[in-house]
Amino acid sequence: MTPETPIADADAVQDYVAAYLAQDEVLAAARARGMELGCAPISLGTGAALRFLTTALQARAVVEVGTGTGVSGLCLLRGMAPDGVLTSIDVDPEYQRVARRVFADASLPSGRTRLIMGRGLEVLPRLADGAYDLMFVGSAITDYPRYLEEALRLLRPGGVLVLDNMLDRELLAEPDTRDPEAQALLEVARAVRSDERLAPLLLPLGDGLLLAAKAP
């Protein structure tokens, strides 16, 4: 399918989005390496959304939980201000080693990335209040409700929280399931929707993105 091909049905939407968005060799290599390591990368549509958001926000400070092999980080950095710094957290040293190589291959100065080894909920409390334009979370789904609490503290007014995997079909196929990840997704979705400090938006990109802008 090409971007010029008409969309026949809803099932073709994701393929259409993927065909519309190009990726260069560095991004493609990072994506392939992630698959080799069993670290599923974000979709092309999700990557485009991250770049769009950091561009629109003119983001200079972004934090992500889940470095992976650098796919999401590269998308975030490509939209950020030239002097912007990405703080990326992951528990896997191999993932972060690959991500460092990806960022170097993309000719990004080392000072634009701060890779921190550890669990998100152990690292985030050490970061400064109200200092971030955007927070992206793509791992440790059971911790999503607590990441929301951290985001409300870390984001500046007008900052945006982005949660990935919010429409995971396997997790949400049976809403009454006792699966802890499914329960965490449902809990954080309700919390974001009911919080008057947030302006939420749920997008069907990849496995689903929940955006929440912090009120000024």
Secondary structure, DSSP 4 states (H G I P E B T S, - for coil): --TTSPP-SGGGHHHHHHHHS---HHHHHHHHHHHHTT-PPPPHHHHHHHHHHHHHTT-SEEEEE--TTSHHHHHHHHHS-TT-EEEEEES-HHHHHHHHHHHHHTT--GGGEEEEES-HHHHGGGSPTT-EEEEEE-S-GGGHHHHHHHHHHHEEEEEEEEE--TT-HHHHSSTT---HHHHHHHHHHHHHHH-TTEEEEEE-STT-EEEEEEP-
